[in-house]
Amino acid sequence: MLDKPVVVIGAGPAGLATLKALRDQGVPAVALDAGERPGGLWVFGAPGSAAYRTLHLNTSRTRTEFADFPMPADWPDYPDHARIAGYLADYAAAFGLTDAIRFGTPVTRVERGWRVTTAAGETLEAPAVVVATGHNAVPRLPSPMYPGHFDGEVMHSHDYRGPEQLAGRRVLVVGGGNSAMDIAVDASHAAAATLLSLRRGVWIVPKHLLGRPADTLNGALARRLPWRLRQRISERLLRLAVGPPQRYGLPVPTHGFLQDHPTLSDGLLARITHGEIGVRPGVERLDGDAVRFTDGRRDPVDLIVWCTGYRVDLPFLDPALLSPSAETMPLYQRIFHLDAPGLFFVGLMQSTGAALPVVEAQARLVAAFLAGRYALPPPQQQRAACARQLRAARDRWGERRPAMRIDFDAYLAEAATQLRTRHSGGVTWR
């Protein structure tokens, strides 16, 4: 038994899963969270939350729920943000986690030792620290910014809350992810005009295929087929269901299906074919009251919404612990720091599927390790495994955050295998 509580930073899905896993293993823990209720970024209106009124899951209910806390069977296939925030609060209550969370307690520094300092100046000593803050809180803008100047208003998708912000405007949405598609569809119903700019092609997946949630089909195939074969089957199915992206004026995808995070939308293709969303290539320059695109077209624009993603920001950690950077540092199983025993990360990954089952699996590995029931391989083997993972990720995803990439189904299978086969007789890491 550890003599002091493990400190978990964050009380969103990753932090809650970690608290529960530690409690299941009898490991004392406390979570520190800047918010006022559990749920993290899913809590609409909470400080730092990017939730907007029309936000729904882009992974299906049965592929998103925690294994030991199923979502209600009568819920829709793709629940909205309010249901998910409530689900996370219910999860915390059902397993008695709320009393282990200190809300309104931002962390400002974590030092080897382990010493955790809060914004109020309090310092907690802990045997281990689990970073479970996620990585979708600090907006990333185009860098360098496009040349020229823009006379209108700009915002990042992080600051979008609802269609009223778009009403009557000439809106340009820049990006190809799920938020970009949601906001473009919202704009097409509220704005005076809507444009969607994509520098590179993406695969647009309907939320249902063959009468089932789209991701359940790929999940069924994942248990039987390698991803390259699944890719060919999925691309054929998509072409039969909706046709190629260029049919809608969208650019040809740069990468094959399953080589990027899927972009799910039922509304986008319909709004394009109804003429309510104009598709444009990448931005070339900002031009006063307009934007000029790489195909030479110039369109008047009042509002640009940058849906350009987020950067990983862990300002409370010594930069030396994040070498070479927060996005590229190697972590064994995307959890265990190679050079700082006692420092763990839950949720610092980019999955091809839902996040909740992944953070649940990661939390169970952390808890089993701290309880002395799971053993790490020798450091040399950990480094070799990280190197293999990085090579495989680069082969599949190129240089787009390869160190953080995981295949949802393969990762869950490997985590389960790790728990079954790597037993330990006692804690040896301290």
VEXDREN-2710 file (C-alpha; in Angstrom, 1 decimal):
% VEXDREN-2710
k/r/px/py/pz
1/MET/0.0/0.0/0.0
2/LEU/1.3/3.4/-0.9
3/ASP/1.7/5.8/2.0
4/LYS/0.3/8.9/0.3
5/PRO/-2.4/9.4/-2.4
6/VAL/-1.4/9.3/-6.0
7/VAL/-2.2/12.7/-7.6
8/VAL/-4.4/12.6/-10.8
9/ILE/-4.5/15.9/-12.7
10/GLY/-7.9/16.3/-14.4
11/ALA/-11.4/15.1/-13.8
12/GLY/-12.6/14.6/-17.3
13/PRO/-13.1/11.1/-18.8
14/ALA/-9.4/10.2/-18.4
15/GLY/-9.1/11.4/-14.8
16/LEU/-12.4/9.8/-13.8
17/ALA/-11.4/6.4/-15.4
18/THR/-8.0/6.7/-13.6
19/LEU/-9.6/7.4/-10.2
20/LYS/-11.9/4.4/-10.6
21/ALA/-9.2/2.0/-11.7
22/LEU/-7.0/3.1/-8.7
23/ARG/-9.9/2.7/-6.3
24/ASP/-10.6/-0.8/-7.7
25/GLN/-7.0/-1.8/-7.0
26/GLY/-7.0/-0.3/-3.5
27/VAL/-4.6/2.5/-4.4
28/PRO/-5.3/5.9/-2.7
29/ALA/-5.7/8.8/-5.0
30/VAL/-6.9/12.4/-5.3
31/ALA/-7.8/14.3/-8.4
32/LEU/-7.1/18.0/-8.9
33/ASP/-9.3/19.8/-11.5
34/ALA/-9.7/23.4/-12.5
35/GLY/-13.4/23.0/-13.1
36/GLU/-16.4/22.8/-10.8
37/ARG/-17.9/19.5/-11.8
38/PRO/-16.7/16.2/-13.3
39/GLY/-16.7/15.8/-17.1
40/GLY/-13.9/18.1/-18.3
41/LEU/-14.4/19.5/-21.8
42/TRP/-17.8/17.9/-22.1
43/VAL/-19.3/20.3/-19.6
44/PHE/-21.0/23.0/-21.8
45/GLY/-20.0/26.5/-20.6
46/ALA/-17.3/25.3/-18.2
47/PRO/-14.0/27.2/-18.3
48/GLY/-11.9/25.8/-21.1
49/SER/-14.7/23.7/-22.6
50/ALA/-15.0/23.6/-26.4
51/ALA/-18.5/22.1/-26.3
52/TYR/-21.1/23.8/-28.5
53/ARG/-24.9/23.4/-28.5
54/THR/-25.1/21.2/-31.5
55/LEU/-22.2/18.9/-30.5
56/HIS/-22.8/15.2/-30.6
57/LEU/-20.6/12.2/-30.3
58/ASN/-18.8/11.3/-33.6
59/THR/-18.3/7.7/-32.4
60/SER/-21.3/5.6/-31.6
61/ARG/-22.7/5.0/-28.1
62/THR/-21.7/1.3/-27.9
63/ARG/-18.2/2.0/-29.1
64/THR/-17.8/5.0/-26.8
65/GLU/-19.1/3.9/-23.4
66/PHE/-16.9/2.7/-20.5
67/ALA/-16.9/-1.1/-20.4
68/ASP/-18.1/-1.2/-16.8
69/PHE/-20.7/1.5/-17.1
70/PRO/-22.8/1.1/-20.2
71/MET/-24.7/4.1/-21.5
72/PRO/-28.5/3.6/-21.4
73/ALA/-29.7/1.3/-24.2
74/ASP/-32.6/3.6/-25.1
75/TRP/-30.2/6.5/-25.9
76/PRO/-29.6/7.5/-29.5
77/ASP/-26.7/6.1/-31.4
78/TYR/-24.9/9.4/-31.2
79/PRO/-25.8/11.2/-28.0
80/ASP/-25.4/15.0/-27.5
81/HIS/-22.9/16.7/-25.2
82/ALA/-25.5/17.2/-22.4
83/ARG/-26.1/13.4/-22.2
84/ILE/-22.3/12.7/-22.2
85/ALA/-21.7/15.3/-19.5
86/GLY/-24.5/13.8/-17.4
87/TYR/-23.1/10.3/-18.1
88/LEU/-19.7/11.3/-16.8
89/ALA/-21.2/12.9/-13.7
90/ASP/-23.3/9.7/-13.1
91/TYR/-20.1/7.6/-13.6
92/ALA/-18.4/9.6/-10.8
93/ALA/-21.4/9.3/-8.5
94/ALA/-22.0/5.6/-9.1
95/PHE/-18.4/4.7/-8.2
96/GLY/-18.0/7.2/-5.4
97/LEU/-15.3/9.2/-7.1
98/THR/-16.6/12.7/-6.4
99/ASP/-15.3/12.8/-2.9
100/ALA/-11.8/12.2/-4.2
101/ILE/-11.9/15.2/-6.6
102/ARG/-10.8/18.7/-5.5
103/PHE/-12.5/21.0/-7.9
104/GLY/-11.4/24.6/-8.5
105/THR/-7.8/23.5/-8.1
106/PRO/-5.6/24.2/-11.1
107/VAL/-2.1/22.7/-11.1
108/THR/0.7/25.0/-11.8
109/ARG/3.8/22.8/-11.3
110/VAL/4.8/19.2/-11.1
111/GLU/8.4/18.4/-9.9
112/ARG/10.3/15.2/-9.6
113/GLY/9.8/13.9/-6.2
114/TRP/6.8/14.0/-6.8
115/ARG/5.7/17.4/-5.7
116/VAL/2.5/19.0/-7.1
117/THR/1.9/22.7/-6.6
118/THR/-1.6/24.3/-7.1
119/ALA/-2.5/27.8/-8.2
120/ALA/-3.3/28.6/-4.5
121/GLY/0.3/27.8/-3.6
122/GLU/-0.4/24.5/-1.9
123/THR/2.1/21.7/-2.4
124/LEU/1.2/18.0/-2.3
125/GLU/3.8/15.3/-2.1
126/ALA/2.8/12.1/-3.9
127/PRO/4.3/8.7/-4.8
128/ALA/3.2/9.1/-8.4
129/VAL/1.4/11.6/-10.7
130/VAL/-1.0/10.8/-13.5
131/VAL/-1.5/13.5/-16.1
132/ALA/-5.1/13.1/-17.4
133/THR/-5.8/16.6/-18.7
134/GLY/-6.4/15.7/-22.4
135/HIS/-5.0/17.7/-25.2
136/ASN/-7.9/19.7/-26.7
137/ALA/-7.8/22.8/-24.6
138/VAL/-5.3/25.1/-26.3
139/PRO/-6.3/26.2/-29.8
140/ARG/-3.8/25.9/-32.6
141/LEU/-4.0/28.7/-35.3
142/PRO/-2.4/28.6/-38.7
143/SER/1.4/29.2/-38.3
144/PRO/2.6/31.2/-40.0
145/MET/-0.7/33.1/-40.5
146/TYR/-1.7/33.5/-44.1
147/PRO/-0.4/36.7/-45.7
148/GLY/-2.4/39.8/-46.1
149/HIS/-4.9/41.3/-43.6
150/PHE/-8.6/40.6/-42.8
151/ASP/-11.1/43.3/-41.9
152/GLY/-13.7/40.9/-40.5
153/GLU/-13.9/38.8/-37.3
154/VAL/-12.0/35.6/-36.6
155/MET/-12.6/32.9/-34.1
156/HIS/-11.3/29.4/-33.3
157/SER/-13.7/26.5/-33.1
158/HIS/-12.8/26.4/-29.4
159/ASP/-14.8/29.6/-28.9
160/TYR/-17.9/28.5/-30.9
161/ARG/-21.0/27.9/-28.9
162/GLY/-24.0/28.0/-31.3
163/PRO/-25.4/29.1/-34.6
164/GLU/-26.4/32.5/-33.3
165/GLN/-22.8/33.5/-33.6
166/LEU/-23.0/32.9/-37.4
167/ALA/-26.5/34.4/-38.1
168/GLY/-26.5/36.7/-41.1
169/ARG/-22.8/36.5/-41.6
170/ARG/-20.7/35.5/-44.7
171/VAL/-18.9/32.6/-42.9
172/LEU/-15.7/30.8/-44.0
173/VAL/-15.0/27.6/-42.0
174/VAL/-11.4/26.4/-42.4
175/GLY/-10.6/22.8/-41.6
176/GLY/-11.6/19.2/-42.3
177/GLY/-12.3/17.7/-38.9
178/ASN/-15.5/16.9/-37.2
179/SER/-15.9/20.3/-35.6
180/ALA/-15.4/22.0/-39.0
181/MET/-18.1/19.9/-40.6
182/ASP/-20.5/20.5/-37.7
183/ILE/-19.9/24.3/-37.7
184/ALA/-20.2/24.5/-41.5
185/VAL/-23.6/22.7/-41.4
186/ASP/-24.8/25.0/-38.6
187/ALA/-23.7/28.0/-40.6
188/SER/-25.5/26.7/-43.7
189/HIS/-28.8/27.1/-41.8
190/ALA/-28.0/30.4/-40.1
191/ALA/-25.5/32.4/-42.1
192/ALA/-26.0/34.5/-45.2
193/ALA/-23.4/32.4/-47.0
194/THR/-21.2/29.5/-46.0
195/LEU/-17.9/28.4/-47.4
196/LEU/-15.7/25.4/-46.3
197/SER/-12.0/25.5/-47.1
198/LEU/-9.9/22.3/-47.1
199/ARG/-6.2/22.2/-47.9
200/ARG/-6.3/18.5/-48.2
201/GLY/-9.0/15.9/-48.8
202/VAL/-10.6/13.9/-46.0
203/TRP/-12.9/10.9/-46.0
204/ILE/-16.5/12.0/-45.1
205/VAL/-18.3/9.1/-43.4
206/PRO/-22.0/9.0/-42.9
207/LYS/-22.9/8.2/-39.3
208/HIS/-24.8/5.1/-40.4
209/LEU/-23.9/2.5/-43.1
210/LEU/-26.1/-0.5/-43.9
211/GLY/-28.5/0.5/-41.2
212/ARG/-25.8/0.4/-38.4
213/PRO/-23.5/3.0/-36.8
214/ALA/-20.6/3.3/-39.2
215/ASP/-17.9/2.6/-36.7
216/THR/-19.5/-0.7/-35.5
217/LEU/-18.9/-2.1/-39.0
218/ASN/-15.2/-1.3/-38.9
219/GLY/-15.0/-2.7/-35.3
220/ALA/-16.5/-6.0/-36.4
221/LEU/-13.9/-6.2/-39.2
222/ALA/-11.0/-5.2/-36.9
223/ARG/-11.4/-8.5/-35.0
224/ARG/-10.7/-10.5/-38.1
225/LEU/-8.7/-8.4/-40.7
226/PRO/-5.5/-6.3/-40.8
227/TRP/-6.0/-2.6/-41.2
228/ARG/-4.8/-2.5/-44.8
229/LEU/-7.5/-5.0/-45.9
230/ARG/-10.1/-3.2/-43.8
231/GLN/-9.1/0.0/-45.6
232/ARG/-9.8/-1.4/-49.0
233/ILE/-13.2/-2.8/-47.9
234/SER/-14.2/0.5/-46.2
235/GLU/-13.2/2.6/-49.2
236/ARG/-15.3/0.4/-51.5
237/LEU/-18.2/0.6/-49.1
238/LEU/-18.0/4.4/-48.9
239/ARG/-17.8/4.8/-52.7
240/LEU/-20.9/2.6/-53.0
241/ALA/-22.8/4.5/-50.3
242/VAL/-22.0/8.1/-51.1
243/GLY/-19.6/8.2/-54.0
244/PRO/-16.1/9.6/-54.1
245/PRO/-15.4/12.9/-52.2
246/GLN/-14.7/14.8/-55.5
247/ARG/-18.3/14.1/-56.5
248/TYR/-19.2/16.8/-54.0
249/GLY/-16.4/19.2/-55.0
250/LEU/-14.2/18.1/-52.1
251/PRO/-10.5/17.4/-52.7
252/VAL/-9.3/13.9/-53.2
253/PRO/-8.2/12.5/-49.8
254/THR/-4.4/12.7/-49.4
255/HIS/-4.3/9.5/-47.4
256/GLY/-6.3/6.2/-47.5
257/PHE/-9.2/5.5/-45.2
258/LEU/-8.1/4.5/-41.7
259/GLN/-5.0/6.6/-42.1
260/ASP/-6.5/9.7/-40.4
261/HIS/-9.1/10.4/-37.8
262/PRO/-12.5/9.7/-39.5
263/THR/-14.7/12.8/-40.2
264/LEU/-18.3/11.8/-39.6
265/SER/-21.2/13.9/-40.9
266/ASP/-24.7/13.1/-42.0
267/GLY/-25.4/16.8/-42.9
268/LEU/-22.4/18.0/-44.8
269/LEU/-22.8/16.2/-48.1
270/ALA/-26.5/17.0/-48.3
271/ARG/-25.9/20.7/-47.6
272/ILE/-23.2/20.8/-50.3
273/THR/-25.5/19.2/-52.9
274/HIS/-28.3/21.6/-51.9
275/GLY/-25.9/24.5/-52.7
276/GLU/-25.9/25.8/-49.1
277/ILE/-22.2/25.2/-48.5
278/GLY/-19.6/26.2/-51.1
279/VAL/-16.4/24.1/-51.1
280/ARG/-13.1/25.9/-51.6
281/PRO/-9.5/24.7/-51.6
282/GLY/-6.8/26.1/-49.2
283/VAL/-6.5/29.8/-48.3
284/GLU/-3.9/31.7/-50.3
285/ARG/-4.1/35.0/-48.6
286/LEU/-6.4/37.3/-46.6
287/ASP/-7.7/40.2/-48.6
288/GLY/-9.4/42.9/-46.6
289/ASP/-13.1/42.1/-46.7
290/ALA/-12.5/38.9/-48.7
291/VAL/-10.4/35.7/-48.8
292/ARG/-8.4/34.6/-51.8
293/PHE/-8.0/30.8/-52.4
294/THR/-5.4/28.8/-54.1
295/ASP/-7.6/28.3/-57.2
296/GLY/-7.7/32.0/-57.7
297/ARG/-11.2/32.6/-56.5
298/ARG/-11.9/35.6/-54.2
299/ASP/-14.9/35.5/-51.9
300/PRO/-16.3/38.2/-49.6
301/VAL/-16.2/37.0/-46.0
302/ASP/-17.3/38.5/-42.7
303/LEU/-16.2/35.8/-40.3
304/ILE/-13.5/33.2/-40.4
305/VAL/-13.8/30.2/-38.1
306/TRP/-10.5/28.4/-37.8
307/CYS/-11.1/24.7/-37.1
308/THR/-7.4/24.0/-37.1
309/GLY/-7.1/21.8/-34.1
310/TYR/-5.3/22.0/-30.8
311/ARG/-1.7/21.9/-29.6
312/VAL/-0.6/19.8/-26.6
313/ASP/0.2/22.1/-23.7
314/LEU/1.4/20.8/-20.4
315/PRO/2.8/24.0/-18.8
316/PHE/3.0/22.5/-15.3
317/LEU/5.7/20.0/-16.4
318/ASP/9.4/20.7/-16.7
319/PRO/10.1/20.9/-20.4
320/ALA/13.0/18.4/-19.8
321/LEU/10.3/15.7/-19.0
322/LEU/8.6/16.4/-22.4
323/SER/11.7/15.8/-24.6
324/PRO/11.7/16.2/-27.5
325/SER/8.2/17.8/-27.1
326/ALA/4.9/17.0/-25.6
327/GLU/3.6/15.6/-28.9
328/THR/6.7/13.6/-29.7
329/MET/8.0/12.2/-26.4
330/PRO/8.0/8.4/-26.4
331/LEU/5.8/6.7/-23.8
332/TYR/5.6/2.9/-23.3
333/GLN/2.0/1.9/-24.2
334/ARG/1.4/5.7/-24.5
335/ILE/1.3/5.7/-20.7
336/PHE/4.7/5.2/-19.0
337/HIS/7.4/7.8/-19.1
338/LEU/10.7/6.2/-20.0
339/ASP/13.0/8.3/-17.8
340/ALA/10.7/9.4/-14.9
341/PRO/9.4/6.5/-12.9
342/GLY/6.1/7.5/-11.2
343/LEU/5.0/9.8/-14.0
344/PHE/2.1/8.5/-16.1
345/PHE/-0.1/9.8/-18.9
346/VAL/-3.7/8.8/-19.5
347/GLY/-5.3/10.2/-22.7
348/LEU/-2.3/11.7/-24.3
349/MET/-3.0/9.9/-27.6
350/GLN/-4.9/10.3/-30.8
351/SER/-7.2/7.3/-31.5
352/THR/-8.9/6.1/-34.7
353/GLY/-12.0/5.6/-32.5
354/ALA/-13.5/6.8/-29.3
355/ALA/-11.4/8.0/-26.3
356/LEU/-13.3/6.6/-23.4
357/PRO/-12.5/2.9/-23.8
358/VAL/-8.9/3.8/-24.5
359/VAL/-8.4/5.9/-21.3
360/GLU/-10.2/3.2/-19.3
361/ALA/-7.7/0.6/-20.6
362/GLN/-4.8/2.9/-19.9
363/ALA/-6.1/3.7/-16.4
364/ARG/-6.3/0.0/-15.6
365/LEU/-2.7/-0.6/-16.6
366/VAL/-1.6/2.3/-14.4
367/ALA/-3.6/1.1/-11.5
368/ALA/-2.4/-2.5/-11.8
369/PHE/1.2/-1.3/-12.0
370/LEU/0.9/0.9/-8.9
371/ALA/-0.8/-2.0/-7.0
372/GLY/2.1/-4.3/-7.9
373/ARG/0.0/-6.5/-10.2
374/TYR/1.5/-5.5/-13.5
375/ALA/5.2/-5.3/-14.4
376/LEU/7.0/-3.2/-17.0
377/PRO/9.6/-4.9/-19.2
378/PRO/13.2/-3.7/-18.9
379/PRO/13.9/-0.2/-20.0
380/GLN/15.7/-1.3/-23.2
381/GLN/12.6/-3.3/-24.2
382/GLN/10.4/-0.4/-23.5
383/ARG/12.5/1.8/-25.8
384/ALA/12.5/-0.8/-28.5
385/ALA/8.7/-1.1/-28.3
386/CYS/8.3/2.7/-28.6
387/ALA/10.6/2.7/-31.6
388/ARG/8.6/0.0/-33.3
389/GLN/5.3/1.8/-32.6
390/LEU/6.7/5.0/-34.1
391/ARG/7.9/3.3/-37.2
392/ALA/4.5/1.6/-37.7
393/ALA/2.7/4.9/-37.1
394/ARG/4.8/6.7/-39.6
395/ASP/4.2/4.0/-42.2
396/ARG/0.4/4.4/-41.6
397/TRP/-0.1/8.1/-40.7
398/GLY/3.1/9.8/-42.0
399/GLU/4.4/12.8/-39.9
400/ARG/1.0/13.9/-38.5
401/ARG/1.6/13.3/-34.8
402/PRO/2.9/9.7/-35.3
403/ALA/4.1/9.3/-31.7
404/MET/0.5/9.9/-30.4
405/ARG/-1.3/7.8/-32.9
406/ILE/-3.0/4.5/-31.9
407/ASP/-5.4/2.1/-33.7
408/PHE/-8.4/1.9/-31.4
409/ASP/-9.1/-1.8/-31.7
410/ALA/-5.5/-3.0/-31.8
411/TYR/-4.6/-0.9/-28.8
412/LEU/-7.5/-2.2/-26.7
413/ALA/-6.6/-5.8/-27.6
414/GLU/-2.9/-5.2/-26.7
415/ALA/-3.8/-3.5/-23.4
416/ALA/-6.0/-6.5/-22.4
417/THR/-3.1/-8.8/-23.3
418/GLN/-0.7/-6.8/-21.2
419/LEU/-2.9/-7.1/-18.2
420/ARG/-3.3/-10.8/-18.6
421/THR/0.3/-11.7/-19.2
422/ARG/2.6/-9.2/-17.4
423/HIS/2.1/-10.0/-13.7
424/SER/4.2/-8.6/-10.9
425/GLY/4.8/-9.7/-7.4
426/GLY/5.2/-6.3/-6.0
427/VAL/5.9/-2.6/-6.7
428/THR/9.5/-2.2/-7.8
429/TRP/9.5/1.2/-9.5
430/ARG/10.0/3.5/-6.5
END
